[in-house]
């Protein structure tokens, strides 16, 4: 699926997303030429808005819609965008979504401080939801994201990383905000603890599936679609599921060869060798199977609820999550 097809999928919440865009522009305007210039640059290639989409669809599908949902969606998306600005500095990235990163076009200082600016706006907007439960949920998710990012750095180039630990890391750094997005509607409407847990679990599973699929794109993605160079995660020492599985299945000799390539400043030729190795060892297929298993866990919780246009759209998004090419 492509980004255009995702926009087609989310048509039932088009008005919600339009309101989201209008308020986003309002909240991000500032009396600063530099800030406004950076904001225009960031927004010129806006992301998929999956977290806001999941928030609106989950809330409407379960009958938990409220007027302040858009503020919660804005807060979550700004926190996500802020972490991307900081990630680009940490990873020394030059390209994101097919264009130069803020740290490349300006510098690291601007990128870090713009991330801080977005965090501050996100927390101001969060307070405007008027819901202590939502504020607590988003705050906890933000803490989880930071912890997950630090754990990923800590485990950089650890080629003995267990699959379970990898899942824990991506649960924190990625799935946390998905889980919060999906429980916001029930939280605002004071739903039962069981209902809130169901929606939070749905979002957590979607987020895990999304991140595994994202990690797969480093091996099978096309740069003109993904907006980044294939193999960039490998070059940065990030250990992801396709590699974890393949190394666990390889002979000691082959494992030594592959980890040797990764440890000694891997180049494009080395990336091709590692991708070939992961493909032949079944790492690609295995990771797709695991991503789909988490997607199916999420789908099961939808199936247990009401059947309406919003819940059906959520199922379409689940399919997009594991089959996307960007």
PLY file of the C-alpha trace (Angstrom):
ply
format ascii 1.0
element vertex 326
property float x
property float y
property float z
element edge 325
property int vertex1
property int vertex2
end_header
0.00 0.00 0.00
1.05 3.58 -0.53
0.50 6.76 1.39
-2.34 7.72 -0.98
-4.08 4.44 -0.21
-3.72 5.11 3.52
-5.47 8.43 3.00
-8.26 6.50 1.31
-8.44 4.10 4.24
-8.86 6.94 6.74
-11.64 8.67 4.78
-14.26 7.97 7.52
-12.34 10.29 9.85
-11.42 12.89 7.22
-13.14 15.67 9.19
-11.31 14.73 12.36
-7.96 14.80 10.56
-8.84 18.13 8.91
-9.59 19.61 12.32
-6.31 18.11 13.53
-4.39 19.85 10.71
-6.09 23.21 11.32
-5.33 23.21 15.02
-1.81 21.93 14.43
-0.99 24.97 12.30
-2.49 27.24 14.96
-0.54 25.71 17.85
2.77 25.69 15.99
2.77 29.32 14.84
5.39 31.39 16.67
6.81 34.90 16.64
10.11 33.63 15.27
11.32 33.43 11.69
13.61 30.49 12.51
10.92 28.44 14.27
8.38 29.08 11.52
10.93 28.16 8.86
11.79 24.88 10.58
8.11 24.08 11.14
7.35 24.63 7.44
10.22 22.33 6.58
8.99 19.59 8.93
5.37 19.88 7.83
6.17 19.89 4.11
6.43 16.10 4.27
4.06 15.23 7.08
4.05 11.67 8.28
1.32 9.08 8.06
-0.56 10.45 11.12
-1.22 6.88 12.19
-1.39 7.77 15.88
-4.07 10.46 15.40
-5.92 8.16 13.00
-5.91 5.31 15.50
-7.05 7.68 18.24
-10.05 8.96 16.28
-11.01 5.54 14.92
-10.74 3.81 18.30
-12.79 6.50 20.01
-15.50 6.68 17.35
-15.61 2.91 16.84
-16.25 2.30 20.53
-18.64 5.21 21.03
-16.13 7.27 23.01
-15.99 10.42 20.89
-15.53 13.78 22.66
-14.64 17.30 21.52
-11.24 17.32 23.22
-9.94 14.28 21.33
-8.16 16.51 18.84
-6.06 18.08 21.61
-4.95 14.66 22.77
-4.14 13.66 19.17
-2.08 16.84 18.69
-0.15 16.26 21.89
0.70 12.68 20.97
1.75 13.53 17.42
3.95 16.44 18.55
5.70 14.22 21.08
6.31 11.70 18.31
7.69 14.40 15.99
9.93 15.77 18.73
11.46 12.34 19.27
12.18 12.10 15.53
14.10 15.39 15.62
16.18 14.10 18.52
16.64 10.69 16.84
18.06 12.33 13.72
20.74 13.99 15.84
21.58 10.76 17.67
21.68 8.77 14.40
23.45 11.57 12.49
20.77 11.18 9.81
20.76 13.35 6.70
17.46 12.20 5.19
13.98 11.58 6.60
10.83 11.10 4.53
12.80 11.86 1.39
14.09 15.28 2.42
17.00 16.68 4.40
16.67 16.42 8.15
16.57 19.54 10.33
20.01 18.76 11.74
21.39 18.53 8.19
19.71 21.65 6.81
20.40 23.72 9.92
22.46 22.03 12.64
22.22 19.73 15.66
21.53 22.60 18.04
18.47 23.74 16.08
17.19 20.17 15.78
17.50 19.46 19.52
15.94 22.77 20.55
13.11 22.41 18.03
12.43 19.01 19.52
12.27 20.65 22.94
9.95 23.32 21.53
7.57 20.65 20.22
7.67 18.82 23.55
6.72 22.02 25.35
3.84 22.69 22.95
2.67 19.11 23.33
2.44 19.39 27.10
0.59 22.71 26.93
-1.93 21.15 24.54
-2.19 18.06 26.74
-3.33 20.17 29.68
-6.07 21.61 27.45
-7.70 18.17 27.27
-8.89 18.82 30.84
-8.47 15.12 31.66
-6.03 14.13 34.43
-6.26 10.52 33.21
-5.24 11.49 29.68
-2.42 13.68 30.97
-1.16 10.78 33.07
-1.39 8.37 30.13
0.50 10.60 27.69
3.13 11.48 30.31
3.76 7.82 31.07
4.00 7.01 27.38
6.55 9.80 26.88
8.67 8.36 29.70
8.45 4.92 28.07
9.56 6.33 24.71
12.64 7.93 26.26
13.49 4.74 28.13
13.09 2.65 24.98
15.33 4.95 22.97
18.02 4.77 25.67
17.73 0.98 25.81
18.15 0.80 22.04
21.35 2.83 22.30
22.51 0.67 25.20
22.02 -2.49 23.12
23.61 -1.04 19.99
25.79 -3.70 18.29
24.75 -6.34 20.84
24.32 -9.23 18.42
23.34 -11.53 21.28
20.22 -9.47 22.00
17.34 -11.87 22.76
14.13 -11.51 20.76
12.15 -10.87 23.96
14.36 -7.93 24.87
14.02 -6.51 21.37
10.22 -6.68 21.73
10.43 -4.88 25.08
12.52 -2.11 23.54
10.19 -1.49 20.60
7.19 -1.73 22.91
8.54 1.24 24.83
10.01 3.36 22.05
7.19 2.88 19.53
4.15 1.02 20.88
3.78 3.24 23.97
2.32 6.16 22.00
0.12 3.83 19.92
-1.29 2.33 23.13
-1.98 5.76 24.59
-3.63 6.98 21.38
-6.07 4.06 21.48
-7.01 4.41 25.14
-7.57 8.19 25.10
-11.23 7.98 24.00
-12.25 5.50 26.71
-10.25 7.44 29.30
-12.04 10.69 28.49
-15.43 8.98 28.71
-14.58 7.26 32.01
-14.99 3.78 30.55
-14.48 0.71 32.70
-10.94 -0.44 33.53
-11.53 -3.55 31.41
-12.50 -1.49 28.35
-9.55 0.85 28.77
-7.18 -2.11 29.06
-8.64 -3.62 25.89
-8.02 -0.47 23.85
-4.56 0.02 25.34
-3.65 -3.58 24.48
-4.96 -3.10 20.94
-2.72 -0.07 20.45
0.29 -1.80 21.99
-0.01 -4.72 19.58
-0.47 -2.42 16.58
2.61 -0.45 17.61
4.77 -3.56 17.91
3.62 -4.81 14.51
4.29 -1.37 13.02
7.86 -1.21 14.35
8.76 -4.72 13.22
7.46 -3.83 9.74
9.45 -0.58 9.88
12.62 -2.47 10.81
12.03 -4.83 7.89
12.12 -1.91 5.47
15.83 -1.51 6.27
16.30 -4.85 4.49
13.62 -4.83 1.78
12.63 -1.17 1.37
13.24 1.04 -1.66
14.76 4.43 -0.82
12.45 6.41 -3.13
9.49 5.04 -1.15
10.92 4.84 2.38
12.73 8.16 2.19
15.94 6.70 3.65
18.85 4.59 2.50
18.36 0.82 2.90
20.80 -0.63 5.41
21.02 2.56 7.46
19.96 0.72 10.63
22.68 -1.87 10.04
25.27 0.86 9.57
24.22 2.43 12.88
24.51 -0.86 14.74
20.78 -1.23 15.40
19.89 -4.84 16.13
16.45 -5.73 14.81
14.33 -8.88 14.56
15.37 -10.10 11.07
19.02 -10.02 12.12
18.40 -11.46 15.60
16.57 -14.46 14.14
19.10 -15.06 11.34
22.10 -14.95 13.64
20.40 -17.40 16.00
19.99 -19.89 13.13
23.39 -19.54 11.49
26.51 -21.63 11.93
29.31 -20.27 14.17
31.47 -19.64 11.10
28.83 -17.63 9.21
27.80 -15.78 12.37
31.41 -14.76 12.94
31.66 -13.51 9.35
28.47 -11.44 9.58
29.18 -9.92 13.01
32.70 -9.18 11.81
31.27 -7.18 8.91
28.91 -5.33 11.24
31.60 -4.57 13.81
34.12 -3.14 11.37
32.29 -0.17 9.87
30.00 -1.86 7.39
29.80 -0.32 3.90
27.27 -0.70 1.08
28.91 -3.89 -0.13
28.77 -5.28 3.40
25.09 -4.29 3.68
24.29 -6.33 0.57
26.05 -9.34 2.08
24.14 -9.02 5.36
20.80 -8.58 3.58
21.54 -11.69 1.47
22.42 -13.60 4.65
19.26 -12.51 6.48
17.10 -13.40 3.48
18.65 -16.84 3.06
18.36 -17.63 6.79
14.64 -16.81 6.72
14.91 -13.66 8.83
12.70 -11.62 6.52
9.88 -14.15 6.44
10.14 -14.79 10.16
9.89 -11.10 11.03
6.87 -10.69 8.75
5.22 -13.64 10.51
5.85 -12.12 13.94
4.56 -8.70 12.81
1.41 -10.34 11.49
0.94 -12.28 14.73
0.86 -9.01 16.70
-1.51 -7.54 14.12
-3.79 -10.56 14.57
-3.76 -10.07 18.35
-4.93 -6.51 17.79
-7.59 -7.64 15.31
-8.98 -10.12 17.82
-9.80 -7.31 20.23
-11.59 -5.38 17.47
-13.61 -8.45 16.55
-14.77 -8.72 20.14
-16.28 -5.24 19.94
-18.88 -3.48 17.84
-18.91 -3.74 14.06
-19.13 -0.35 12.36
-17.32 1.66 9.70
-14.67 2.78 12.18
-13.86 -0.71 13.49
-13.71 -1.97 9.90
-11.33 0.86 9.04
-9.13 -0.18 11.96
-8.84 -3.64 10.38
-7.74 -2.03 7.11
-5.09 -0.05 8.98
-3.83 -3.27 10.55
-3.29 -4.69 7.09
-1.53 -1.49 6.01
0.73 -1.69 9.06
2.27 -5.03 8.12
2.22 -4.77 4.33
3.32 -1.16 3.76
6.36 -0.30 1.66
7.10 3.13 3.18
0 1
1 2
2 3
3 4
4 5
5 6
6 7
7 8
8 9
9 10
10 11
11 12
12 13
13 14
14 15
15 16
16 17
17 18
18 19
19 20
20 21
21 22
22 23
23 24
24 25
25 26
26 27
27 28
28 29
29 30
30 31
31 32
32 33
33 34
34 35
35 36
36 37
37 38
38 39
39 40
40 41
41 42
42 43
43 44
44 45
45 46
46 47
47 48
48 49
49 50
50 51
51 52
52 53
53 54
54 55
55 56
56 57
57 58
58 59
59 60
60 61
61 62
62 63
63 64
64 65
65 66
66 67
67 68
68 69
69 70
70 71
71 72
72 73
73 74
74 75
75 76
76 77
77 78
78 79
79 80
80 81
81 82
82 83
83 84
84 85
85 86
86 87
87 88
88 89
89 90
90 91
91 92
92 93
93 94
94 95
95 96
96 97
97 98
98 99
99 100
100 101
101 102
102 103
103 104
104 105
105 106
106 107
107 108
108 109
109 110
110 111
111 112
112 113
113 114
114 115
115 116
116 117
117 118
118 119
119 120
120 121
121 122
122 123
123 124
124 125
125 126
126 127
127 128
128 129
129 130
130 131
131 132
132 133
133 134
134 135
135 136
136 137
137 138
138 139
139 140
140 141
141 142
142 143
143 144
144 145
145 146
146 147
147 148
148 149
149 150
150 151
151 152
152 153
153 154
154 155
155 156
156 157
157 158
158 159
159 160
160 161
161 162
162 163
163 164
164 165
165 166
166 167
167 168
168 169
169 170
170 171
171 172
172 173
173 174
174 175
175 176
176 177
177 178
178 179
179 180
180 181
181 182
182 183
183 184
184 185
185 186
186 187
187 188
188 189
189 190
190 191
191 192
192 193
193 194
194 195
195 196
196 197
197 198
198 199
199 200
200 201
201 202
202 203
203 204
204 205
205 206
206 207
207 208
208 209
209 210
210 211
211 212
212 213
213 214
214 215
215 216
216 217
217 218
218 219
219 220
220 221
221 222
222 223
223 224
224 225
225 226
226 227
227 228
228 229
229 230
230 231
231 232
232 233
233 234
234 235
235 236
236 237
237 238
238 239
239 240
240 241
241 242
242 243
243 244
244 245
245 246
246 247
247 248
248 249
249 250
250 251
251 252
252 253
253 254
254 255
255 256
256 257
257 258
258 259
259 260
260 261
261 262
262 263
263 264
264 265
265 266
266 267
267 268
268 269
269 270
270 271
271 272
272 273
273 274
274 275
275 276
276 277
277 278
278 279
279 280
280 281
281 282
282 283
283 284
284 285
285 286
286 287
287 288
288 289
289 290
290 291
291 292
292 293
293 294
294 295
295 296
296 297
297 298
298 299
299 300
300 301
301 302
302 303
303 304
304 305
305 306
306 307
307 308
308 309
309 310
310 311
311 312
312 313
313 314
314 315
315 316
316 317
317 318
318 319
319 320
320 321
321 322
322 323
323 324
324 325
